[in-house]
Amino acid sequence: MLWFLGQVALPEVQNLAQLGVAGLMGGLWVWERKYSRQREDQLTEAHQEIMSTREHLNAILDALQGNTRVISEFSAVQQEILRSLTGGAAAAGAAGAKEAGGK
C-alpha cells in the first residue's frame, strides 16, 4: 500500500512520510483537505451554473406564458369575428330569402 501511495502521492505527502506514521497521517490529511477543497469549489461552480440556467429558464417560461396568453386572446377575438360574420351572413341570407319570396 505504501508503494501505491508513493506512486500517486504528491511531493508534500512524500516529504511528510519521511517523518514516520504520524507524518504519513498528516500528509494524507493535507492531501485529503486539498482535494476536498477542490471538490467543494467544483460543486460551488456547478451550483452557480445551475442557478444561472434556472434564471434563463424562468425568463423563457415567462415569455412562453405571455405568448400563450396573447394567442388565447387572439383566438377568442377570431372566434368572435367568425360568429359575427356567420351570424351576419345568416341574417343577410334570411333577409334575401324573404325578399325573394315576397316578389
N, CA, C and O of each residue as an XYZ file, in Angstrom:
412
protein
N       0.815     -1.183      0.000
C       0.000      0.000      0.000
C       0.860      1.247      0.000
O       0.542      2.218     -0.687
N       1.948      1.237      0.763
C       2.828      2.404      0.783
C       3.457      2.631     -0.581
O       3.673      3.774     -0.986
N       3.753      1.543     -1.293
C       4.307      1.692     -2.647
C       3.295      2.417     -3.533
O       3.666      3.299     -4.306
N       1.998      2.042     -3.421
C       0.945      2.670     -4.219
C       0.825      4.156     -3.871
O       0.729      5.000     -4.762
N       0.831      4.472     -2.565
C       0.748      5.877     -2.151
C       1.962      6.663     -2.644
O       1.849      7.838     -2.995
N       3.099      6.020     -2.666
C       4.303      6.675     -3.171
C       4.202      6.992     -4.652
O       4.761      7.984     -5.118
N       3.494      6.157     -5.388
C       3.330      6.377     -6.829
C       2.332      7.498     -7.121
O       2.527      8.261     -8.067
N       1.274      7.608     -6.328
C       0.219      8.577     -6.611
C       0.279      9.803     -5.719
O      -0.391     10.795     -6.002
N       1.051      9.764     -4.665
C       1.076     10.854     -3.700
C       1.824     12.062     -4.248
O       2.715     11.945     -5.090
N       1.441     13.195     -3.754
C       2.097     14.448     -4.113
C       3.430     14.547     -3.381
O       3.654     13.841     -2.398
N       4.310     15.416     -3.853
C       5.611     15.579     -3.169
C       5.455     15.983     -1.707
O       6.272     15.599     -0.870
N       4.394     16.768     -1.383
C       4.203     17.161      0.018
C       3.969     15.931      0.890
O       4.501     15.837      1.996
N       3.173     14.993      0.391
C       2.877     13.782      1.154
C       4.139     12.932      1.270
O       4.400     12.363      2.330
N       4.917     12.837      0.208
C       6.144     12.046      0.253
C       7.122     12.620      1.262
O       7.785     11.878      1.988
N       7.211     13.954      1.306
C       8.121     14.575      2.270
C       7.655     14.341      3.703
O       8.475     14.097      4.589
N       6.346     14.411      3.939
C       5.833     14.188      5.282
C       5.937     12.720      5.690
O       6.037     12.414      6.879
N       5.915     11.814      4.719
C       6.004     10.385      5.018
C       7.363     10.028      5.608
O       7.500      9.015      6.294
N       8.357     10.851      5.344
C       9.687     10.598      5.903
C       9.685     10.758      7.421
O      10.607     10.300      8.096
N       8.660     11.400      7.956
C       8.574     11.618      9.394
C       7.936     10.443     10.123
O       7.771     10.496     11.342
N       7.578      9.392      9.409
C       7.006      8.208     10.041
C       5.497      8.167      9.861
O       4.930      8.848      9.007
N       4.864      7.348     10.693
C       3.421      7.149     10.595
C       2.680      8.455     10.845
O       1.721      8.764     10.139
N       3.106      9.216     11.829
C       2.446     10.493     12.119
C       2.585     11.432     10.930
O       1.639     12.142     10.589
N       3.739     11.443     10.303
C       3.947     12.282      9.120
C       3.083     11.820      7.956
O       2.526     12.632      7.216
N       2.980     10.502      7.806
C       2.133      9.945      6.745
C       0.672     10.316      6.981
O      -0.030     10.707      6.048
N       0.215     10.195      8.220
C      -1.176     10.565      8.530
C      -1.401     12.055      8.285
O      -2.430     12.447      7.735
N      -0.453     12.873      8.686
C      -0.573     14.317      8.448
C      -0.581     14.622      6.963
O      -1.350     15.460      6.493
N       0.287     13.932      6.227
C       0.339     14.136      4.784
C      -0.954     13.731      4.109
O      -1.447     14.431      3.224
N      -1.500     12.606      4.524
C      -2.779     12.171      3.960
C      -3.895     13.153      4.299
O      -4.783     13.398      3.482
N      -3.847     13.718      5.514
C      -4.848     14.700      5.899
C      -4.735     15.950      5.027
O      -5.740     16.478      4.552
N      -3.497     16.417      4.822
C      -3.284     17.591      3.964
C      -3.762     17.301      2.551
O      -4.423     18.135      1.931
N      -3.434     16.136      2.048
C      -3.830     15.734      0.694
C      -5.350     15.680      0.573
O      -5.916     16.174     -0.402
N      -6.013     15.080      1.565
C      -7.465     14.982      1.555
C      -8.106     16.363      1.615
O      -9.076     16.622      0.904
N      -7.582     17.251      2.450
C      -8.129     18.601      2.573
C      -7.979     19.373      1.264
O      -8.886     20.100      0.859
N      -6.846     19.213      0.613
C      -6.600     19.910     -0.652
C      -7.621     19.471     -1.705
O      -8.221     20.310     -2.376
N      -7.815     18.171     -1.849
C      -8.727     17.672     -2.872
C     -10.197     17.874     -2.492
O     -11.042     18.044     -3.371
N     -10.509     17.856     -1.197
C     -11.895     18.128     -0.819
C     -12.217     19.603     -1.063
O     -13.352     19.937     -1.403
N     -11.232     20.488     -0.893
C     -11.437     21.917     -1.194
C     -11.653     22.113     -2.695
O     -12.511     22.897     -3.098
N     -10.891     21.414     -3.513
C     -11.089     21.498     -4.957
C     -12.480     20.999     -5.336
O     -13.154     21.587     -6.182
N     -12.895     19.918     -4.706
C     -14.225     19.363     -4.987
C     -15.312     20.337     -4.553
O     -16.315     20.503     -5.246
N     -15.112     20.976     -3.414
C     -16.069     21.974     -2.937
C     -16.162     23.141     -3.919
O     -17.256     23.643     -4.178
N     -15.041     23.571     -4.460
C     -15.046     24.638     -5.464
C     -15.797     24.201     -6.722
O     -16.541     24.987     -7.310
N     -15.601     22.946     -7.133
C     -16.308     22.435     -8.306
C     -17.816     22.400     -8.060
O     -18.603     22.762     -8.935
N     -18.211     21.965     -6.869
C     -19.633     21.922     -6.540
C     -20.243     23.324     -6.496
O     -21.370     23.528     -6.948
N     -19.503     24.282     -5.957
C     -19.980     25.658     -5.906
C     -20.159     26.212     -7.313
O     -21.158     26.866     -7.609
N     -19.192     25.948     -8.171
C     -19.279     26.406     -9.557
C     -20.463     25.761    -10.279
O     -21.182     26.431    -11.019
N     -20.661     24.477    -10.065
C     -21.793     23.777    -10.696
C     -23.115     24.334    -10.183
O     -24.062     24.492    -10.953
N     -23.186     24.632     -8.895
C     -24.411     25.201     -8.325
C     -24.696     26.571     -8.934
O     -25.841     26.871     -9.272
N     -23.674     27.397     -9.077
C     -23.866     28.716     -9.677
C     -24.335     28.601    -11.126
O     -25.173     29.383    -11.574
N     -23.799     27.637    -11.848
C     -24.206     27.428    -13.236
C     -25.660     26.965    -13.312
O     -26.412     27.405    -14.181
N     -26.045     26.087    -12.408
C     -27.430     25.613    -12.375
C     -28.373     26.772    -12.060
O     -29.418     26.908    -12.697
N     -28.019     27.596    -11.097
C     -28.872     28.727    -10.746
C     -28.966     29.719    -11.904
O     -30.032     30.287    -12.141
N     -27.882     29.932    -12.618
C     -27.895     30.812    -13.790
C     -28.803     30.244    -14.868
O     -29.580     30.975    -15.483
N     -28.704     28.948    -15.095
C     -29.556     28.287    -16.081
C     -31.013     28.378    -15.653
O     -31.900     28.543    -16.491
N     -31.259     28.274    -14.372
C     -32.624     28.359    -13.853
C     -33.212     29.742    -14.121
O     -34.387     29.858    -14.469
N     -32.400     30.793    -13.962
C     -32.864     32.149    -14.239
C     -33.234     32.296    -15.710
O     -34.256     32.897    -16.043
N     -32.394     31.742    -16.593
C     -32.692     31.797    -18.022
C     -33.970     31.025    -18.336
O     -34.794     31.470    -19.135
N     -34.123     29.885    -17.711
C     -35.311     29.067    -17.927
C     -36.567     29.797    -17.462
O     -37.602     29.741    -18.127
N     -36.479     30.483    -16.319
C     -37.625     31.255    -15.836
C     -37.990     32.365    -16.812
O     -39.173     32.626    -17.033
N     -36.996     33.021    -17.400
C     -37.271     34.070    -18.389
C     -37.959     33.484    -19.623
O     -38.889     34.084    -20.162
N     -37.507     32.329    -20.064
C     -38.119     31.676    -21.223
C     -39.555     31.257    -20.901
O     -40.452     31.432    -21.725
N     -39.772     30.709    -19.712
C     -41.123     30.294    -19.324
C     -42.065     31.492    -19.206
O     -43.235     31.393    -19.575
N     -41.567     32.624    -18.696
C     -42.389     33.834    -18.627
C     -42.783     34.298    -20.029
O     -43.934     34.667    -20.262
N     -41.829     34.279    -20.960
C     -42.132     34.666    -22.338
C     -43.135     33.704    -22.961
O     -44.050     34.133    -23.664
N     -42.974     32.434    -22.716
C     -43.898     31.432    -23.247
C     -45.304     31.626    -22.683
O     -46.294     31.506    -23.406
N     -45.381     31.922    -21.407
C     -46.674     32.159    -20.770
C     -47.349     33.388    -21.374
O     -48.552     33.372    -21.632
N     -46.580     34.450    -21.600
C     -47.124     35.651    -22.225
C     -47.607     35.373    -23.639
O     -48.677     35.834    -24.036
N     -46.821     34.620    -24.399
C     -47.219     34.273    -25.769
C     -48.492     33.436    -25.776
O     -49.368     33.637    -26.616
N     -48.590     32.512    -24.852
C     -49.788     31.670    -24.768
C     -51.017     32.519    -24.466
O     -52.079     32.307    -25.051
N     -50.876     33.470    -23.563
C     -51.986     34.355    -23.215
C     -52.420     35.174    -24.431
O     -53.614     35.298    -24.704
N     -51.457     35.728    -25.157
C     -51.768     36.541    -26.336
C     -52.432     35.696    -27.414
O     -53.391     36.139    -28.046
N     -51.939     34.501    -27.626
C     -52.541     33.616    -28.640
C     -53.967     33.241    -28.240
O     -54.850     33.173    -29.096
N     -54.201     32.997    -26.952
C     -55.552     32.676    -26.489
C     -56.490     33.855    -26.715
O     -57.622     33.672    -27.165
N     -56.026     35.064    -26.405
C     -56.856     36.255    -26.630
C     -57.124     36.444    -28.116
O     -58.247     36.761    -28.507
N     -56.114     36.255    -28.938
C     -56.270     36.385    -30.389
C     -57.272     35.362    -30.913
O     -58.106     35.681    -31.759
N     -57.188     34.146    -30.414
C     -58.109     33.094    -30.830
C     -59.545     33.452    -30.435
O     -60.474     33.226    -31.210
N     -59.729     34.002    -29.248
C     -61.069     34.409    -28.802
C     -61.616     35.513    -29.694
O     -62.797     35.496    -30.042
N     -60.782     36.465    -30.066
C     -61.214     37.544    -30.963
C     -61.579     36.973    -32.322
O     -62.581     37.370    -32.917
N     -60.780     36.053    -32.811
C     -61.079     35.432    -34.108
C     -62.400     34.667    -34.051
O     -63.172     34.713    -35.009
N     -62.673     33.974    -32.965
C     -63.938     33.260    -32.808
C     -65.112     34.238    -32.792
O     -66.159     33.970    -33.382
N     -64.932     35.361    -32.121
C     -65.990     36.381    -32.067
C     -66.244     36.960    -33.456
O     -67.396     37.156    -33.842
N     -65.196     37.231    -34.197
C     -65.345     37.733    -35.563
C     -66.051     36.698    -36.426
O     -66.936     37.043    -37.209
N     -65.676     35.458    -36.292
C     -66.310     34.379    -37.065
C     -67.801     34.276    -36.730
O     -68.627     34.114    -37.628
N     -68.152     34.369    -35.427
C     -69.560     34.341    -35.039
C     -70.313     35.532    -35.627
O     -71.447     35.394    -36.086
N     -69.679     36.693    -35.610
C     -70.321     37.888    -36.172
C     -70.548     37.728    -37.660
O     -71.612     38.068    -38.177
N     -69.536     37.206    -38.350
C     -69.659     37.030    -39.805
C     -70.689     35.965    -40.156
O     -71.490     36.159    -41.070
N     -70.677     34.858    -39.451
C     -71.642     33.795    -39.758
C     -73.034     34.209    -39.330
O     -74.000     33.865    -40.012
N     -73.177     34.917    -38.253
C     -74.483     35.415    -37.819
C     -74.988     36.482    -38.777
O     -76.176     36.518    -39.098
N     -74.099     37.346    -39.234
C     -74.464     38.383    -40.201
C     -74.804     37.771    -41.540
O     -75.727     38.236    -42.209
N     -74.096     36.758    -41.944
C     -74.370     36.102    -43.225
C     -75.687     35.359    -43.148
O     -76.435     35.334    -44.126
N     -75.989     34.755    -42.013
C     -77.269     34.045    -41.869
C     -78.425     35.027    -41.884
O     -79.467     34.762    -42.483
N     -78.238     36.170    -41.218
C     -79.300     37.186    -41.213
C     -79.480     37.759    -42.614
O     -80.614     37.987    -43.036
N     -78.390     37.999    -43.351
C     -78.493     38.517    -44.724
C     -79.136     37.484    -45.623
O     -79.925     37.838    -46.499
N     -78.814     36.207    -45.427
C     -79.400     35.137    -46.216
C     -80.897     35.021    -45.946
O     -81.682     34.787    -46.865
N     -81.291     35.187    -44.675
C     -82.715     35.117    -44.326
C     -83.461     36.304    -44.913
O     -84.585     36.150    -45.391
N     -82.849     37.499    -44.886
C     -83.499     38.677    -45.466
C     -83.596     38.531    -46.980
O     -84.598     38.926    -47.576
N     -82.577     37.974    -47.601
C     -82.608     37.767    -49.061
C     -83.669     36.751    -49.437
O     -84.336     36.918    -50.458
N     -83.843     35.722    -48.658
C     -84.840     34.704    -48.930
C     -86.236     35.295    -48.753
O     -87.163     34.957    -49.489
N     -86.375     36.186    -47.764
C     -87.662     36.811    -47.515
C     -88.031     37.717    -48.697
O     -89.181     37.738    -49.137
N     -87.032     38.472    -49.210
C     -87.281     39.348    -50.352
C     -87.626     38.538    -51.588
O     -88.532     38.905    -52.335
N     -86.917     37.442    -51.814
C     -87.170     36.608    -52.993
C     -88.561     35.981    -52.901
O     -89.249     35.832    -53.911
N     -88.959     35.625    -51.718
C     -90.283     35.023    -51.537
C     -91.395     36.059    -51.657
O     -92.511     35.723    -52.051
N     -91.105     37.307    -51.325
C     -92.098     38.373    -51.369
C     -92.326     38.882    -52.777
O     -93.372     39.492    -52.997
N     -91.460     38.694    -53.741
C     -91.603     39.207    -55.084
C     -92.466     38.370    -55.862
O     -92.705     38.652    -57.036
